[in-house]
């Protein structure tokens, strides 16, 4: 047991508490694709022209972890999938009607859209909540182990927008407001 007490101070000196905080914005965006290793990812739509990204997080090690960004054909990819020992809170605001894709390994994913848009969202372990305007959507939900709750939206194969969600272990809530 004597060795375990020596290891704790060594590990604590390597921790980064925060340090990866930042805010970015992108214009002329057609879609957003975001991924987060651990923590909370929140995507909201607002009456705005740009995409806003705010990250608060860090990781284990001497280097602070921040998301990496790529832009291709109008799609902004926000990659905060930095591994098992990093994560935080990632909030993304998109213009109304912007298609979104979100992935979280461990944690929570919340998508709140004020206007209909395509949604593709998956959580490995944790919870997924999708809030959209009430109406018809092409719905495709898959829950490995957990619960599925759908209210205020209806599945219609000919709908203009699709909502796809998956959770390996956790719950999915899809709500029309």
LUMRONU-643239 format. One line per field, with one value per atom (N, C-alpha, C): residue number from 1; residue in three letters; chain; atom name; x, y, z. Coordinates in Angstrom, 1 decimal, always signed. Atoms other than C-alpha are relative to their C-alpha. Layout:
num: (NUM,...)
residuo: (ALA,...)
cadena: (A,...)
atomo: (CA,...)
u: (X,...)
v: (Y,...)
w: (Z,...)
END
This chain:
num: (1,1,1,2,2,2,3,3,3,4,4,4,5,5,5,6,6,6,7,7,7,8,8,8,9,9,9,10,10,10,11,11,11,12,12,12,13,13,13,14,14,14,15,15,15,16,16,16,17,17,17,18,18,18,19,19,19,20,20,20,21,21,21,22,22,22,23,23,23,24,24,24,25,25,25,26,26,26,27,27,27,28,28,28,29,29,29,30,30,30,31,31,31,32,32,32,33,33,33,34,34,34,35,35,35,36,36,36,37,37,37,38,38,38,39,39,39,40,40,40,41,41,41,42,42,42,43,43,43,44,44,44,45,45,45,46,46,46,47,47,47,48,48,48,49,49,49,50,50,50,51,51,51,52,52,52,53,53,53,54,54,54,55,55,55,56,56,56,57,57,57,58,58,58,59,59,59,60,60,60,61,61,61,62,62,62,63,63,63,64,64,64,65,65,65,66,66,66,67,67,67,68,68,68,69,69,69,70,70,70,71,71,71,72,72,72,73,73,73,74,74,74,75,75,75,76,76,76,77,77,77,78,78,78,79,79,79,80,80,80,81,81,81,82,82,82,83,83,83,84,84,84,85,85,85,86,86,86,87,87,87,88,88,88,89,89,89,90,90,90,91,91,91,92,92,92,93,93,93,94,94,94,95,95,95,96,96,96,97,97,97,98,98,98,99,99,99,100,100,100,101,101,101,102,102,102,103,103,103,104,104,104,105,105,105,106,106,106,107,107,107,108,108,108,109,109,109,110,110,110,111,111,111,112,112,112,113,113,113,114,114,114,115,115,115,116,116,116,117,117,117,118,118,118,119,119,119,120,120,120,121,121,121,122,122,122,123,123,123,124,124,124,125,125,125,126,126,126,127,127,127,128,128,128,129,129,129,130,130,130,131,131,131,132,132,132,133,133,133,134,134,134,135,135,135,136,136,136,137,137,137,138,138,138,139,139,139,140,140,140,141,141,141,142,142,142,143,143,143,144,144,144,145,145,145,146,146,146,147,147,147,148,148,148,149,149,149,150,150,150,151,151,151,152,152,152,153,153,153,154,154,154,155,155,155,156,156,156,157,157,157,158,158,158,159,159,159,160,160,160,161,161,161,162,162,162,163,163,163,164,164,164,165,165,165,166,166,166,167,167,167,168,168,168,169,169,169,170,170,170,171,171,171,172,172,172,173,173,173,174,174,174,175,175,175,176,176,176,177,177,177)
residuo: (UNK,UNK,UNK,UNK,UNK,UNK,UNK,UNK,UNK,UNK,UNK,UNK,UNK,UNK,UNK,UNK,UNK,UNK,UNK,UNK,UNK,UNK,UNK,UNK,UNK,UNK,UNK,UNK,UNK,UNK,UNK,UNK,UNK,UNK,UNK,UNK,UNK,UNK,UNK,UNK,UNK,UNK,UNK,UNK,UNK,UNK,UNK,UNK,UNK,UNK,UNK,UNK,UNK,UNK,UNK,UNK,UNK,UNK,UNK,UNK,UNK,UNK,UNK,UNK,UNK,UNK,UNK,UNK,UNK,UNK,UNK,UNK,UNK,UNK,UNK,UNK,UNK,UNK,UNK,UNK,UNK,UNK,UNK,UNK,UNK,UNK,UNK,UNK,UNK,UNK,UNK,UNK,UNK,UNK,UNK,UNK,UNK,UNK,UNK,UNK,UNK,UNK,UNK,UNK,UNK,UNK,UNK,UNK,UNK,UNK,UNK,UNK,UNK,UNK,UNK,UNK,UNK,UNK,UNK,UNK,UNK,UNK,UNK,UNK,UNK,UNK,UNK,UNK,UNK,UNK,UNK,UNK,UNK,UNK,UNK,UNK,UNK,UNK,UNK,UNK,UNK,UNK,UNK,UNK,UNK,UNK,UNK,UNK,UNK,UNK,UNK,UNK,UNK,UNK,UNK,UNK,UNK,UNK,UNK,UNK,UNK,UNK,UNK,UNK,UNK,UNK,UNK,UNK,UNK,UNK,UNK,UNK,UNK,UNK,UNK,UNK,UNK,UNK,UNK,UNK,UNK,UNK,UNK,UNK,UNK,UNK,UNK,UNK,UNK,UNK,UNK,UNK,UNK,UNK,UNK,UNK,UNK,UNK,UNK,UNK,UNK,UNK,UNK,UNK,UNK,UNK,UNK,UNK,UNK,UNK,UNK,UNK,UNK,UNK,UNK,UNK,UNK,UNK,UNK,UNK,UNK,UNK,UNK,UNK,UNK,UNK,UNK,UNK,UNK,UNK,UNK,UNK,UNK,UNK,UNK,UNK,UNK,UNK,UNK,UNK,UNK,UNK,UNK,UNK,UNK,UNK,UNK,UNK,UNK,UNK,UNK,UNK,UNK,UNK,UNK,UNK,UNK,UNK,UNK,UNK,UNK,UNK,UNK,UNK,UNK,UNK,UNK,UNK,UNK,UNK,UNK,UNK,UNK,UNK,UNK,UNK,UNK,UNK,UNK,UNK,UNK,UNK,UNK,UNK,UNK,UNK,UNK,UNK,UNK,UNK,UNK,UNK,UNK,UNK,UNK,UNK,UNK,UNK,UNK,UNK,UNK,UNK,UNK,UNK,UNK,UNK,UNK,UNK,UNK,UNK,UNK,UNK,UNK,UNK,UNK,UNK,UNK,UNK,UNK,UNK,UNK,UNK,UNK,UNK,UNK,UNK,UNK,UNK,UNK,UNK,UNK,UNK,UNK,UNK,UNK,UNK,UNK,UNK,UNK,UNK,UNK,UNK,UNK,UNK,UNK,UNK,UNK,UNK,UNK,UNK,UNK,UNK,UNK,UNK,UNK,UNK,UNK,UNK,UNK,UNK,UNK,UNK,UNK,UNK,UNK,UNK,UNK,UNK,UNK,UNK,UNK,UNK,UNK,UNK,UNK,UNK,UNK,UNK,UNK,UNK,UNK,UNK,UNK,UNK,UNK,UNK,UNK,UNK,UNK,UNK,UNK,UNK,UNK,UNK,UNK,UNK,UNK,UNK,UNK,UNK,UNK,UNK,UNK,UNK,UNK,UNK,UNK,UNK,UNK,UNK,UNK,UNK,UNK,UNK,UNK,UNK,UNK,UNK,UNK,UNK,UNK,UNK,UNK,UNK,UNK,UNK,UNK,UNK,UNK,UNK,UNK,UNK,UNK,UNK,UNK,UNK,UNK,UNK,UNK,UNK,UNK,UNK,UNK,UNK,UNK,UNK,UNK,UNK,UNK,UNK,UNK,UNK,UNK,UNK,UNK,UNK,UNK,UNK,UNK,UNK,UNK,UNK,UNK,UNK,UNK,UNK,UNK,UNK,UNK,UNK,UNK,UNK,UNK,UNK,UNK,UNK,UNK,UNK,UNK,UNK,UNK,UNK,UNK,UNK,UNK,UNK,UNK,UNK,UNK,UNK,UNK,UNK,UNK,UNK,UNK,UNK,UNK,UNK,UNK,UNK,UNK,UNK,UNK,UNK,UNK,UNK,UNK,UNK,UNK,UNK,UNK,UNK,UNK,UNK,UNK,UNK,UNK,UNK,UNK,UNK,UNK,UNK,UNK,UNK,UNK,UNK,UNK,UNK,UNK,UNK,UNK)
cadena: (A,A,A,A,A,A,A,A,A,A,A,A,A,A,A,A,A,A,A,A,A,A,A,A,A,A,A,A,A,A,A,A,A,A,A,A,A,A,A,A,A,A,A,A,A,A,A,A,A,A,A,A,A,A,A,A,A,A,A,A,A,A,A,A,A,A,A,A,A,A,A,A,A,A,A,A,A,A,A,A,A,A,A,A,A,A,A,A,A,A,A,A,A,A,A,A,A,A,A,A,A,A,A,A,A,A,A,A,A,A,A,A,A,A,A,A,A,A,A,A,A,A,A,A,A,A,A,A,A,A,A,A,A,A,A,A,A,A,A,A,A,A,A,A,A,A,A,A,A,A,A,A,A,A,A,A,A,A,A,A,A,A,A,A,A,A,A,A,A,A,A,A,A,A,A,A,A,A,A,A,A,A,A,A,A,A,A,A,A,A,A,A,A,A,A,A,A,A,A,A,A,A,A,A,A,A,A,A,A,A,A,A,A,A,A,A,A,A,A,A,A,A,A,A,A,A,A,A,A,A,A,A,A,A,A,A,A,A,A,A,A,A,A,A,A,A,A,A,A,A,A,A,A,A,A,A,A,A,A,A,A,A,A,A,A,A,A,A,A,A,A,A,A,A,A,A,A,A,A,A,A,A,A,A,A,A,A,A,A,A,A,A,A,A,A,A,A,A,A,A,A,A,A,A,A,A,A,A,A,A,A,A,A,A,A,A,A,A,A,A,A,A,A,A,A,A,A,A,A,A,A,A,A,A,A,A,A,A,A,A,A,A,A,A,A,A,A,A,A,A,A,A,A,A,A,A,A,A,A,A,A,A,A,A,A,A,A,A,A,A,A,A,A,A,A,A,A,A,A,A,A,A,A,A,A,A,A,A,A,A,A,A,A,A,A,A,A,A,A,A,A,A,A,A,A,A,A,A,A,A,A,A,A,A,A,A,A,A,A,A,A,A,A,A,A,A,A,A,A,A,A,A,A,A,A,A,A,A,A,A,A,A,A,A,A,A,A,A,A,A,A,A,A,A,A,A,A,A,A,A,A,A,A,A,A,A,A,A,A,A,A,A,A,A,A,A,A,A,A,A,A,A,A,A,A,A,A,A,A,A,A,A,A,A,A,A,A,A,A,A,A,A,A,A,A,A,A,A,A,A,A,A,A,A,A,A,A,A,A,A,A,A,A,A,A,A,A,A,A,A,A)
atomo: (N,CA,C,N,CA,C,N,CA,C,N,CA,C,N,CA,C,N,CA,C,N,CA,C,N,CA,C,N,CA,C,N,CA,C,N,CA,C,N,CA,C,N,CA,C,N,CA,C,N,CA,C,N,CA,C,N,CA,C,N,CA,C,N,CA,C,N,CA,C,N,CA,C,N,CA,C,N,CA,C,N,CA,C,N,CA,C,N,CA,C,N,CA,C,N,CA,C,N,CA,C,N,CA,C,N,CA,C,N,CA,C,N,CA,C,N,CA,C,N,CA,C,N,CA,C,N,CA,C,N,CA,C,N,CA,C,N,CA,C,N,CA,C,N,CA,C,N,CA,C,N,CA,C,N,CA,C,N,CA,C,N,CA,C,N,CA,C,N,CA,C,N,CA,C,N,CA,C,N,CA,C,N,CA,C,N,CA,C,N,CA,C,N,CA,C,N,CA,C,N,CA,C,N,CA,C,N,CA,C,N,CA,C,N,CA,C,N,CA,C,N,CA,C,N,CA,C,N,CA,C,N,CA,C,N,CA,C,N,CA,C,N,CA,C,N,CA,C,N,CA,C,N,CA,C,N,CA,C,N,CA,C,N,CA,C,N,CA,C,N,CA,C,N,CA,C,N,CA,C,N,CA,C,N,CA,C,N,CA,C,N,CA,C,N,CA,C,N,CA,C,N,CA,C,N,CA,C,N,CA,C,N,CA,C,N,CA,C,N,CA,C,N,CA,C,N,CA,C,N,CA,C,N,CA,C,N,CA,C,N,CA,C,N,CA,C,N,CA,C,N,CA,C,N,CA,C,N,CA,C,N,CA,C,N,CA,C,N,CA,C,N,CA,C,N,CA,C,N,CA,C,N,CA,C,N,CA,C,N,CA,C,N,CA,C,N,CA,C,N,CA,C,N,CA,C,N,CA,C,N,CA,C,N,CA,C,N,CA,C,N,CA,C,N,CA,C,N,CA,C,N,CA,C,N,CA,C,N,CA,C,N,CA,C,N,CA,C,N,CA,C,N,CA,C,N,CA,C,N,CA,C,N,CA,C,N,CA,C,N,CA,C,N,CA,C,N,CA,C,N,CA,C,N,CA,C,N,CA,C,N,CA,C,N,CA,C,N,CA,C,N,CA,C,N,CA,C,N,CA,C,N,CA,C,N,CA,C,N,CA,C,N,CA,C,N,CA,C,N,CA,C,N,CA,C,N,CA,C,N,CA,C,N,CA,C,N,CA,C,N,CA,C,N,CA,C,N,CA,C,N,CA,C,N,CA,C,N,CA,C,N,CA,C,N,CA,C,N,CA,C,N,CA,C,N,CA,C,N,CA,C,N,CA,C,N,CA,C,N,CA,C,N,CA,C,N,CA,C,N,CA,C,N,CA,C,N,CA,C)
u: (+0.8,+0.0,+0.9,-0.9,+3.0,+0.2,-0.2,+3.5,-1.1,+1.2,+0.0,+0.0,+0.0,+0.4,+1.0,-1.0,+3.5,-0.5,+0.4,+1.7,-1.0,+1.0,-1.1,+0.6,-0.6,+1.2,+0.6,-0.6,+2.9,-1.1,+1.0,-0.4,-0.6,+0.6,-1.8,+0.9,-0.8,+1.2,-0.2,+0.2,+0.3,-1.4,+1.4,-3.4,-0.1,+0.4,-4.7,-1.4,+1.4,-7.8,-0.3,+0.3,-9.2,+1.2,-1.1,-6.6,-0.2,+0.3,-8.2,-1.1,+1.1,-10.8,+0.2,-0.1,-11.6,-1.4,+1.2,-14.2,+0.4,-0.3,-14.3,-1.3,+1.2,-16.7,+0.4,-0.3,-17.1,-1.2,+1.1,-19.1,-0.1,+0.3,-20.6,+0.0,+0.0,-21.4,-1.3,+1.1,-23.7,-0.5,+0.3,-23.6,+1.1,-1.0,-21.8,+0.1,-0.3,-20.2,+0.9,-0.8,-19.0,+0.1,-0.2,-17.5,+0.8,-0.6,-16.5,+0.3,-0.3,-14.7,-0.8,+0.7,-16.1,-0.6,+0.6,-18.5,-1.3,+1.3,-21.4,+0.2,+0.1,-22.0,-1.4,+1.3,-24.8,+0.0,+0.1,-25.9,-1.3,+1.2,-28.5,-0.1,+0.1,-29.9,-0.6,+0.4,-30.4,-0.1,+0.1,-31.3,+1.4,-1.4,-27.6,+0.5,-0.6,-25.4,+1.2,-1.2,-22.3,-0.2,+0.0,-21.5,+1.0,-0.8,-20.2,+0.3,-0.5,-18.1,+0.6,-0.6,-17.3,+0.4,-0.5,-15.2,+0.7,-0.6,-14.3,+0.4,-0.5,-12.1,+1.4,-1.4,-8.8,+0.3,-0.4,-7.1,+1.1,-1.1,-4.5,+1.3,-1.2,-1.0,+0.4,-0.5,+1.0,-0.5,+0.5,-0.7,-1.5,+1.4,-4.1,-0.6,+0.6,-6.5,-1.1,+1.0,-8.6,-0.5,+0.5,-10.8,+0.8,-0.6,-9.4,-1.1,+1.0,-11.3,+0.4,-0.2,-11.6,-1.2,+1.1,-13.8,+0.2,-0.1,-14.6,-1.4,+1.3,-17.4,-1.1,+0.9,-19.1,-0.4,+0.2,-19.1,+1.1,-1.0,-17.4,+0.1,-0.2,-16.0,+0.7,-0.6,-15.3,+0.4,-0.5,-13.1,+0.6,-0.5,-12.8,+0.1,-0.2,-12.3,+1.4,-1.4,-9.0,+0.4,-0.3,-9.2,-0.7,+0.7,-10.2,+0.2,-0.3,-8.6,-0.1,+0.2,-9.8,-1.5,+1.4,-13.1,-0.4,+0.4,-15.2,-1.4,+1.3,-18.2,+0.2,-0.1,-18.6,-1.4,+1.3,-21.4,+0.1,+0.0,-22.2,-1.3,+1.2,-24.7,+0.1,+0.0,-25.7,-1.2,+1.1,-27.9,-1.3,+1.3,-31.6,+0.1,+0.1,-32.1,+1.3,-1.3,-28.4,+0.0,-0.1,-28.0,+1.1,-1.0,-26.1,+0.3,-0.4,-24.2,+0.8,-0.7,-23.0,+0.3,-0.4,-21.1,+0.7,-0.6,-20.2,+0.4,-0.4,-18.2,-0.6,+0.5,-19.1,-0.5,+0.6,-21.5,-1.4,+1.4,-24.5,+0.1,+0.1,-25.5,-1.4,+1.3,-28.3,+0.0,+0.2,-29.6,-1.3,+1.2,-32.1,-0.1,+0.1,-33.3,-1.3,+1.2,-35.7,-0.7,+0.6,-36.3,+0.4,-0.3,-36.5,+1.4,-1.3,-33.1,+0.3,-0.4,-31.5,+0.9,-0.8,-30.0,+0.5,-0.6,-27.6,+0.8,-0.6,-26.6,+0.2,-0.2,-25.0,+0.9,-0.8,-23.7,+0.3,-0.4,-21.8,-0.5,+0.5,-22.5,-0.4,+0.6,-24.8,-1.4,+1.4,-27.9,+0.0,+0.2,-29.1,-1.4,+1.2,-31.8,-0.1,+0.2,-33.2,-1.3,+1.2,-35.7,-0.1,+0.2,-37.1,-1.5,+1.4,-40.3,-0.9,+0.9,-43.3,-0.3,+0.4,-44.2,+0.5,-0.4,-43.3,+1.5,-1.4,-39.8,+0.2,-0.4,-38.1,+0.7,-0.6,-37.3,+0.7,-0.7,-34.6,+0.8,-0.6,-33.7,+0.5,-0.6,-31.5,+0.5,-0.5,-31.0,+0.4,-0.5,-28.8,-0.5,+0.4,-29.4,-0.5,+0.5,-31.7,-1.4,+1.3,-34.8,-0.1,+0.3,-36.4,-1.4,+1.2,-39.0,-0.2,+0.3,-40.6,-1.4,+1.3,-43.3,+0.0,+0.1,-44.5,+0.6,-0.5,-42.9,-0.6,+0.5,-44.2,+0.9,-0.8,-42.5,-0.8,+0.6,-43.4,+1.1,-1.0,-41.3,+0.3,-0.2,-41.8,+0.3,-0.3,-40.8,+1.2,-1.1,-38.4,+1.3,-1.1,-36.1,+0.1,-0.2,-34.6,+0.6,-0.6,-33.8,+0.5,-0.6,-31.4,+0.8,-0.7,-30.2,+0.4,-0.4,-28.3,+0.7,-0.6,-27.2,+0.3,-0.3,-25.3,-0.5,+0.5,-26.0,-0.4,+0.5,-28.2,-1.4,+1.4,-31.4,+0.0,+0.3,-32.8,-1.3,+1.2,-35.4,-0.1,+0.2,-36.9,-1.3,+1.1,-39.3,-0.3,+0.4,-41.3,-0.6,+0.5,-41.9,-0.9)
v: (-1.2,+0.0,+1.3,-1.2,+2.3,+0.6,-0.5,+2.5,+0.8,-0.7,+3.7,+1.4,-1.4,+6.8,+0.8,-0.8,+7.8,+0.3,-0.2,+7.5,+1.1,-1.0,+9.9,+1.4,-1.3,+13.0,+0.1,+0.0,+12.0,+0.2,-0.1,+11.7,+1.4,-1.3,+15.0,+1.1,-1.1,+17.0,+0.0,+0.0,+15.9,+0.4,-0.4,+17.0,+1.4,-1.3,+19.9,+0.3,-0.4,+21.5,+1.1,-1.1,+23.5,+0.2,-0.3,+25.2,-0.1,+0.2,+24.2,+0.9,-0.9,+27.0,+0.8,-0.8,+28.9,+0.3,-0.3,+30.5,+0.3,-0.2,+30.5,+0.3,-0.1,+31.5,-0.2,+0.4,+30.4,+0.6,-0.6,+32.1,-0.9,+0.8,+30.6,-1.5,+1.4,+27.3,-0.6,+0.8,+24.7,-1.1,+1.0,+22.1,-0.1,+0.2,+21.2,-1.4,+1.4,+17.9,+0.2,-0.2,+17.8,-1.3,+1.2,+15.1,+0.4,-0.3,+15.1,-1.3,+1.2,+12.4,-0.2,+0.1,+13.0,+1.4,-1.3,+15.6,+0.3,-0.4,+17.6,+0.8,-0.7,+18.6,+0.6,-0.6,+21.1,+0.8,-0.6,+22.2,+0.7,-0.8,+25.0,+0.7,-0.9,+26.9,+1.3,-1.3,+30.6,+0.8,-0.9,+33.5,+0.7,-0.5,+34.2,-0.4,+0.3,+34.2,-0.9,+0.8,+32.4,-1.2,+1.1,+29.3,+0.4,-0.3,+29.9,-1.3,+1.2,+27.3,+0.5,-0.3,+27.6,-1.3,+1.2,+25.0,+0.3,-0.1,+24.6,-1.4,+1.4,+21.6,-0.1,+0.2,+20.1,-1.5,+1.4,+16.7,-0.3,+0.4,+14.7,+0.1,-0.2,+15.6,+1.4,-1.3,+18.7,+0.9,-0.8,+19.9,+0.1,-0.2,+21.5,-0.4,+0.6,+19.9,+1.0,-0.8,+22.1,-0.8,+0.6,+21.1,+0.3,-0.3,+20.8,+0.3,-0.4,+22.3,-0.2,+0.1,+21.5,+0.6,-0.5,+23.2,-0.6,+0.6,+21.4,+0.1,-0.1,+22.2,+0.6,-0.6,+24.4,-0.7,+0.7,+21.8,+0.2,-0.2,+22.8,-1.3,+1.1,+19.8,+0.4,-0.3,+20.3,-1.3,+1.2,+17.5,+0.2,+0.0,+17.3,-1.5,+1.4,+13.5,-0.3,+0.1,+13.6,-1.1,+1.2,+10.3,-0.1,+0.4,+8.8,+1.0,-0.8,+11.3,+1.5,-1.4,+14.6,+0.2,-0.3,+16.3,+1.4,-1.3,+19.2,+0.3,-0.4,+21.2,+0.7,-0.6,+22.1,+0.5,-0.5,+24.4,+0.7,-0.5,+25.2,+0.6,-0.7,+27.7,+0.1,+0.1,+27.3,+0.9,-0.7,+29.4,-0.9,+0.7,+28.3,-0.9,+0.9,+25.3,-0.7,+0.6,+24.2,-1.5,+1.5,+20.3,-0.1,+0.3,+19.0,-1.5,+1.3,+15.9,+0.1,+0.0,+15.2,-1.4,+1.3,+12.4,+0.2,-0.1,+11.9,-1.5,+1.3,+8.9,-0.3,+0.2,+9.3,+1.3,-1.2,+11.9,+0.3,-0.4,+13.9,+0.8,-0.8,+15.3,+0.6,-0.7,+17.9,+0.8,-0.8,+19.3,+0.7,-0.8,+22.1,+0.9,-0.7,+23.4,+0.8,-0.8,+26.3,-0.1,+0.3,+25.4,-1.4,+1.4,+22.0,-0.1,+0.2,+20.6,-1.5,+1.4,+17.2,-0.1,+0.3,+15.7,-1.4,+1.3,+12.8,+0.0,-0.1,+12.2,-1.4,+1.3,+9.3,+0.2,+0.0,+8.7,-1.5,+1.4,+5.6,-0.4,+0.2,+5.8,+1.3,-1.3,+8.5,+0.2,-0.4,+10.4,+0.9,-0.8,+12.0,+0.6,-0.6,+14.6,+0.9,-0.8,+16.2,+0.7,-0.9,+19.1,+0.7,-0.6,+20.3,+0.5,-0.3,+22.0,-1.2,+1.1,+19.7,-0.2,+0.2,+18.0,-1.4,+1.3,+15.2,+0.0,+0.2,+13.9,-1.5,+1.4,+10.7,-0.3,+0.4,+9.1,-1.3,+1.3,+6.5,+0.1,+0.0,+5.8,-1.4,+1.3,+3.0,+0.1,+0.1,+2.2,-1.4,+1.3,-0.7,-0.5,+0.2,-0.7,+1.3,-1.3,+2.0,+0.3,-0.4,+3.9,+1.0,-0.9,+5.7,+0.7,-0.7,+8.5,+1.0,-0.9,+10.3,+0.7,-0.7,+13.0,+1.3,-1.2,+15.8,+0.0,+0.2,+14.5,-1.3,+1.2,+11.9,-0.5,+0.6,+9.5,+0.1,+0.0,+10.2,-0.1,+0.4,+8.6,+1.1,-1.1,+11.6,+1.3,-1.3,+14.3,+0.6,-0.8,+17.0,-0.2,+0.0,+16.5,-1.4,+1.3,+13.4,+0.2,+0.0,+12.8,-1.4,+1.3,+10.0,+0.1,+0.0,+9.1,-1.4,+1.3,+6.2,+0.2,+0.1,+5.3,-1.5,+1.4,+2.1,-0.3,+0.2,+2.4,+1.4,-1.2,+5.2,+0.2,-0.3,+7.0,+1.0,-0.9,+8.9,+0.7,-0.7,+11.6,+0.9,-0.8,+13.2,+0.7,-0.7,+16.0,+1.2,-1.1,+18.4,+1.1,-1.1,+21.8,+0.9)
w: (+0.0,+0.0,+0.0,+0.0,+0.5,-1.4,+1.4,-3.3,-0.5,+0.5,-4.0,+0.5,-0.5,-1.8,-0.7,+0.7,-3.7,-1.5,+1.4,-7.1,-0.1,+0.1,-6.3,-0.2,+0.3,-6.1,-1.4,+1.3,-9.3,-1.1,+1.0,-11.2,+0.1,-0.2,-9.7,-0.7,+0.6,-11.0,-1.5,+1.5,-14.6,-0.4,+0.4,-14.5,-0.5,+0.4,-16.4,+0.3,-0.3,-14.9,-0.9,+1.0,-17.8,-0.9,+0.8,-19.8,-1.5,+1.4,-23.1,-0.4,+0.3,-23.0,-1.2,+1.2,-26.1,-0.6,+0.8,-28.4,-1.4,+1.4,-32.2,-0.7,+0.8,-34.9,-1.5,+1.4,-38.6,-0.8,+0.9,-41.4,-1.2,+1.2,-44.6,+0.2,-0.4,-42.9,-0.5,+0.5,-44.5,+0.9,-0.9,-41.8,+1.1,-1.1,-38.5,+0.4,-0.5,-37.4,+1.2,-1.2,-33.8,+0.8,-0.8,-31.6,+1.3,-1.3,-27.9,+0.7,-0.7,-25.9,+1.2,-1.3,-22.5,+0.4,-0.4,-21.1,-0.6,+0.5,-22.4,-1.3,+1.3,-26.0,-0.2,+0.2,-26.6,-1.3,+1.3,-30.1,+0.0,+0.0,-30.4,-1.3,+1.2,-33.4,+0.5,-0.3,-33.2,-1.3,+1.1,-35.5,-0.1,+0.1,-36.4,-1.4,+1.3,-39.5,+0.1,-0.2,-38.1,+0.9,-0.9,-36.2,+1.1,-1.1,-32.7,+0.8,-0.7,-30.8,+1.3,-1.3,-27.0,+0.6,-0.7,-25.3,+1.3,-1.3,-21.7,+0.4,-0.3,-20.9,+0.2,-0.1,-20.6,-0.1,+0.1,-20.1,+1.0,-0.8,-18.3,-0.8,+0.7,-19.2,+0.1,-0.1,-19.5,-1.1,+1.1,-22.7,+0.2,+0.0,-22.6,-1.3,+1.2,-25.0,-0.5,+0.6,-27.4,-1.2,+1.2,-30.3,-1.2,+1.3,-33.8,-1.0,+1.0,-36.7,-1.4,+1.5,-40.4,-0.7,+0.8,-43.0,-1.4,+1.3,-46.2,-0.6,+0.7,-48.7,+0.9,-0.8,-46.1,+1.3,-1.2,-43.4,+1.0,-1.1,-40.1,+0.9,-0.9,-38.2,+1.2,-1.3,-34.5,+0.6,-0.5,-33.3,+1.4,-1.4,-29.5,+0.5,-0.4,-29.5,+0.3,-0.4,-27.7,+0.9,-0.7,-25.9,+1.4,-1.2,-22.6,+1.1,-1.1,-20.3,-0.3,+0.3,-21.8,-0.3,+0.3,-22.4,+0.6,-0.6,-21.0,-0.5,+0.5,-22.2,-1.3,+1.3,-25.8,-0.4,+0.4,-26.9,-1.4,+1.3,-30.5,-0.4,+0.4,-31.8,-1.6,+1.5,-35.5,-0.5,+0.6,-37.8,-0.2,+0.2,-38.1,-1.2,+1.2,-40.4,-0.4,+0.3,-40.3,+0.4,-0.4,-40.4,+1.0,-1.0,-37.4,+0.2,-0.4,-36.5,+1.3,-1.2,-33.0,+0.5,-0.6,-31.3,+1.4,-1.3,-27.6,+0.4,-0.5,-26.3,+1.3,-1.4,-22.6,+0.5,-0.5,-21.4,-0.5,+0.4,-22.6,-1.3,+1.2,-26.0,-0.1,+0.0,-26.2,-1.3,+1.2,-29.5,+0.1,-0.1,-29.4,-1.2,+1.2,-32.7,-0.1,+0.1,-33.2,-1.4,+1.4,-36.9,-0.4,+0.4,-38.5,-0.8,+0.7,-39.8,+0.2,-0.1,-40.3,+1.3,-1.2,-37.1,-0.1,-0.1,-36.8,+1.3,-1.3,-33.2,+0.7,-0.6,-31.3,+1.3,-1.3,-27.7,+0.3,-0.3,-26.8,+1.4,-1.4,-23.0,+0.5,-0.5,-21.7,-0.6,+0.4,-22.7,-1.2,+1.2,-25.9,+0.1,+0.0,-26.0,-1.3,+1.2,-29.3,+0.2,+0.0,-29.2,-1.3,+1.3,-32.4,-0.1,+0.2,-33.6,-0.2,+0.2,-33.4,-1.5,+1.4,-36.7,-0.5,+0.6,-39.1,-0.4,+0.3,-39.5,-0.4,+0.2,-40.8,+1.3,-1.3,-37.4,-0.2,-0.1,-36.9,+1.3,-1.3,-33.3,+0.4,-0.4,-31.9,+1.4,-1.4,-28.2,+0.2,-0.3,-27.3,+1.3,-1.4,-23.5,+0.6,-0.6,-22.1,-0.5,+0.3,-22.8,-1.2,+1.1,-25.7,+0.3,-0.2,-25.2,-1.2,+1.1,-28.2,+0.2,-0.2,-27.9,-0.8,+0.7,-30.1,-1.4,+1.3,-33.3,-0.5,+0.6,-35.8,-1.1,+1.1,-38.1,-1.3,+1.3,-41.7,-1.1,+1.0,-44.5,-1.0,+1.1,-46.9,+0.6,-0.6,-44.4,-0.5,+0.6,-45.4,+0.8,-0.9,-42.4,+0.8,-0.7,-40.7,+1.4,-1.4,-37.0,+0.2,-0.3,-36.4,+1.3,-1.3,-32.9,+0.3,-0.5,-31.4,+1.4,-1.3,-27.9,+0.3,-0.3,-27.0,+1.4,-1.3,-23.3,+0.6,-0.5,-22.0,-0.4,+0.4,-23.1,-1.1,+1.1,-26.0,+0.3,+0.0,-25.7,-1.2,+1.2,-28.8,+0.3,-0.4,-28.2,-1.0,+0.9,-30.4,+0.9,-0.9,-28.8,-0.8)
END
